[in-house]
């Protein structure tokens, strides 16, 4: 497994653990009737599990399993600059989305809105960078 795939998969499992932990905290607070303000973190729980775990895990496996470039070209998976930029943009964007609920309660709703815009833009950019790298590697089964 290439190094970038390992980073993507390992990071996705960290987000899975954090998402399950936050979800557990939210459900425990609901069941016991304590911490009524914890519900502001529900979007962060969804972002952790949906984006942090599922999408990042999918990108890691796709980078690993998509067909490699021709051996005669001397490259294994092509230039890995775009997937590496994708990894950085994806995680920075996700952290922006995770900070938005805290900013809404601690500072202002306007700061949270800007963090949501920046985070969402970085996530879309990250997926576009990854797809730009992966698209030429998708080949028909029979050529």
N, C-alpha and C positions, 0 to 999 in steps of 0.2 A: 504494500500500500504506500503510495507516495506521501511525502511529508505534509503537503497541503491538505490532503484528504484526512490524514490523522488529526491535524489541527481542527479542521471543520467538524469532524465527528466528535472529537473530545470536547470541543466547545459546546456542541449541541447537547451533549450529555450533562454538562454543567448547567446549561439553561433548563434542561429537563428537571434536574434536581431542585433548582431554585423555583421553577414553576410549580412543581408538586408541593414543595414546602410552603410557598405562599398560598396555594390553593387549600392546603391543609389548615393553615392559620385562618383563612377566611371562613372555611366551613366550621371550624371549631368555635370561632367567635359567633357565628350564626347559631350554632347549636346551644351554646351556653348563654347567649344573650349578652355578651360582653363586647367591648371594643366596637361600638357602632360606626366609628370612623374608618374602620378597616376596609369598608366596601369601596373606598376611593381607589384601592389597589387592585380591583378586579380587572381593569384593562391591562395593567402590568402583568397580571397572571396570564391573561389570554396572549399577550405579546410574547411572554417567555415560552409558553408551550407551543403556540402556533408558529411564530417566526423563529424564535431562538432554537427550538428543538427540531420541529418537522422540516422546515425549509432548509435550515443549515445542514441538517443530517442528509437531506436529499442532495444538496449541492456537493457535499463531501463524497457521497457514494457515486454520484454522476461523474465527478472528476476522476475518480478511481476507475470506473467501469466502462466509460465510453471508449470506443476503439482508439488505439494509439496511432500516432503518425507512422508513416512507413519507416521501417528500420533503415532503409537505404538513405533516408534523409539525415540520419544521425541524431535525430531528436526523439525524445520519448513521448512527451505530451505537448510539444510545441513550447512557445514562449509563455512562461507562467506569470508574467507581469499582470495581466488582466485578472486572473483568478485571485492573485494576492491582493490587488487593489479592491477586488470585490469582497474579500474576507474582511479587510480593514473597514471599508465603507459600511458593510452589513452590520458589523458589531458596534461601530460608533453610532450608526442610525438607530439600532435597537436600544442602546443605552440612552439615547436622547428620548426615545419613546417611553422608556422605563422611568426616566426622571420627570416626565411631564405631570403625572398625578401628584408627585411630591411638590413640584413647583406651584401647581394650582392651589394646594392647601397652604403652602408656606409663604409664597410670594404673591403672585398674581395670576389670574387666568390668562392674561395676555402673554406672559412669559411661557406658560404651559402651551399655549396655542402655537407659538413660534417653535418650541421644541418639537411639537408634533409635526409641524411642516418640515422642519429640517430633518427629523428622523425618518419620516415617510419618504422624503426625497432621496435620502441616502440609501434607504432600502431598495427603492426602485432602481437607482443608479447601480447598486451592487448586483442586483439580479440581471440588469441589462449588460453589465460588464462580463458577468459569468456566462450568459447566453452568447455573447459575441465570441468568447473564446471557445465555447462548446459546440456552436453551430457547425463549423467545418468538420468536426470530428464525428458528426452523425452521418452514417453511411448506410445505404440500403444493404439488406442481408445478402442478396444475390447481385453481383455486379457483372 
